[in-house]
């Protein structure tokens, strides 16, 4: 589903996108997200702050109150919710396979050193924190901005697949500051997965399926 936006709405949406990229890079550095989510007062405060500032403030209120869009139309269709949930779960399996297919050969060939969190067992609280981060923070923010807003705008102007590829490229580039520049496999992975999430958006018409796939993968 492509929702037409006015020129003013598009300009405001781009401002939100740029602000999101900058704020996320700063907050990720402060929160140490790249090192994994572990239970501590610092991590809990970081997750709550990120959720309130970025998810609720910048993204939700920014698009609903400032840009003036009906995010319900972006996110779900009551008649297709069960199908979207099923496609979301299937999508998470697909993107996991894609990730393994991309990262494993690169790592084996020695072109990049991909950091690992090891085999440490995570506590139930850490698991819940990770799920919260994946669904309520990372996936909600990125799916709303890149597949909800940006893909919609680019598709209206260039066509479905052109719009999908362009949003995925922007999605990848927007991780500068969140990923270090020498971690180029992660940017490649973000581009490929951005296309996959965009394909789910194209196929289902709403953000529910890519949100589930993105959140479960993350």
N, C-alpha and C positions, 0 to 999 in steps of 0.2 A: 504494500500500500504506500503510495507516494502522496504526502501531504504538502500542498503548495504553501510556501511561506513568502511573505512580503520581503522586499529589499531590506527594510528596517529590521525585520525579524532575523534575517540572515546575518546582517551586520552584528547584531547583538549576540547571536549564536556563536559567531567567530570570536568575539571578545571573550565569551565564556570558555571556548576551546583553548585559547591562548592562556587565559588566566589559570585554567585547570592544569595545563602542562607545566607552567612555572611553579604553581603552588604544590603540585604533586612532587616535583623534583626536590623542592625544599623540604617538604614534610617527610619524604622517603629518606632523605639524608639524616634528618633529625631522628626519625623512628628506627632507622637501621633495618628496613624491611628486607633488604637483600640478604641479610644474615638469618632470615627465618623468624617466625613468630614464636616467642617463648613467653611463658607466664611470668609476668613481673608487673609491678605497679606502673613502670614506665611504658610497657607494652599496652596495658589496659587503657591508660590515659591517652596514649597515641591513637589507638583504635577509636576511642570515643570522640576525640578531637577531630580526627580525620572524617569520621562519619558525619558529625555535626557540621563541620566547615565545608567539606567538599560534597558529600552525598546529599545532605539536606539543604545546606545553604546555597552553594554555588550551582549545583546541578538541578536539584528538584525545584527549589524556589526560583532559581535563576531562569529556568525555562518556563515554568508555569506562571510566575508572577511578572517577571521582567520581559521575557521574550513573548509570552502570551500564547503558549501552545497547550493543547489538550493532550497531556502525556498518556492518558488512558488509551487513546487511539494508537499511540506509538507502541504501547506495551502489551495489550492483550485484546483478544476478541472472545467474548464469553462462549460463543458457539464452538470455538476451536481450542479451548484451554487444554483438554485432555490430550488432543493430538499434539499440541505444542509441547506439553510436558514430555511426551514420548519422544518427539524429535529432539528435544533438549538433551535427554539422557543418551540417545543414540549419537547425537552430535558430540557429546563429551568423549565418547569412545573413539569417534572418528578423529578428533583433534589430538587425543592421546597417541593414537597410532601415527598420525602425521608428525607429532613432536618427536617420537622415538625414531621415526624414519629419517628425520632431518638431523637431529642432534647426534645420534649414535655414530653414523659414518664420519661426521666431522671430528668427533672426539677420538674415534679409533685411528683416524689418519693423522692425528696430532696437529691439526690446523688451529685448534683452540683448546684452551683449558677451561672446561665447564666446572664451576664449583658445585659441590654437593653438600647437602646437610647431613650426610652420613646416615647411619642406621639407628641412631638414638631413638628410643621409644618415646613418643609424645604422650603427655598426660591427656585425660579426657578434656580438661579445661583448655589446653593448648589446641587440641583438635577443634573444639567449638570456636575458639578465637580465630583459627585459620578459616573455618567455614564462614564465619561472620565476615571476615576480611574479604574472602573470595566473592560472596554473594552480595553483601550490603554495601561494600566499598568498591573494590576493583571492578567487578563485573557490572554493577549498577551504573557506576560513573562512566565507564568506557562504552558500554552498549548504548547508553542514552546519548552521549556526545558523538560517537563515531558512527554507529549504525543507525541510531534514531535521527539525529540531526544531520551530520555530514553526508552520510550515504544518501539520505533523502534528497538533499540539495544537489549533490553531484549526479544522481540518477535522473533527476528532472532535467538536467542540462545536457548530459552526455550519453545517457542510456544506462541500462541495468548493469551489464558487466563492466563497462567503463567506469561507472560510478563506484562499483564494488572494489575494483582494483585501485582506484585513486584513494578511496577512503582507507583501504588497507595499507597503502604506502604512507599516508599521513599518520595512521595509527602507529606504524613502526617508527617513523621519524619522531613522533611525539614521545617516545620512550627515552630520548636523549636527556640525560640528567637523572633518569630513573635507572638506566643501565649505563655502565661505563662504555666509552667509545670503542675500546678494544674487544668488547664482548659482542663482536659482530654476528655470531650465530644466533644470539638472542633477538637481534633486530630482524634477521632473516626469518626466525621462527614467528615473531610478532606479525610480520607481513603475511606469511602463509596462513596463520591462524586467523588473521584479520579477514582474509578472503573467505575462509571457512565460516566464520561467524556471519559475515556479510551474506554468504550463500544461504544460510539458515534464515536470515532476515528476508531475503528475496523469496525464498520458498514458502515461508509461513506468513509473511506480511506484517508480523509484529516482532517485538523484541523478547518475548517470553522464552522462546526456544534458544536463541543465542545466549541469553542471560543465564539460563540453566547450564548450557554446555560450557560456557566461559567460567561460571562460578565453580562447577564441579571439577573442571580441569585445573583451575587455579588453586 
